[in-house]
Amino acid sequence: MKILLLNPPIIDLSQYGKAPLISPCPGTGLSYLYSYLIKYNYNCKIFDFYFDSWDTVKEVLIKENAELLELLV
């Protein structure tokens, strides 16, 4: 089973009068989950798309063709 863990692109709330959310690295939750899955020999990759576009995310999803996807929200 191929598993992808994703930190999604920045959410720019400036259009709603709020500052963008700032957290330029995958959260510890994704990192812990990744280390657990690797420890038990799962085929797992972690991606940080924080400063990328949703188009980049789409390209990687198509390329990787994973069976399970976890998104840090």
Secondary structure as the mmCIF struct_conf table of DSSP 4:
data_model
#
loop_
_struct_conf.conf_type_id
_struct_conf.id
_struct_conf.beg_label_comp_id
_struct_conf.beg_label_asym_id
_struct_conf.beg_label_seq_id
_struct_conf.end_label_comp_id
_struct_conf.end_label_asym_id
_struct_conf.end_label_seq_id
STRN STRN1 LYS A 2 ASN A 7
HELX_LH_PP_P HELX_LH_PP_P1 PRO A 8 ILE A 10
HELX_RH_3T_P HELX_RH_3T_P1 LEU A 13 TYR A 16
TURN_TY1_P TURN_TY1_P1 GLY A 17 GLY A 17
BEND BEND1 LYS A 18 LYS A 18
HELX_LH_PP_P HELX_LH_PP_P2 ALA A 19 LEU A 21
BEND BEND2 CYS A 25 CYS A 25
HELX_RH_AL_P HELX_RH_AL_P1 THR A 28 LYS A 39
TURN_TY1_P TURN_TY1_P2 TYR A 40 ASN A 41
STRN STRN2 ASN A 43 ASP A 48
TURN_TY1_P TURN_TY1_P3 TYR A 50 PHE A 51
BEND BEND3 ASP A 52 ASP A 52
HELX_RH_AL_P HELX_RH_AL_P2 TRP A 54 GLU A 64
BEND BEND4 GLU A 67 GLU A 67
STRN STRN3 LEU A 68 LEU A 71
#
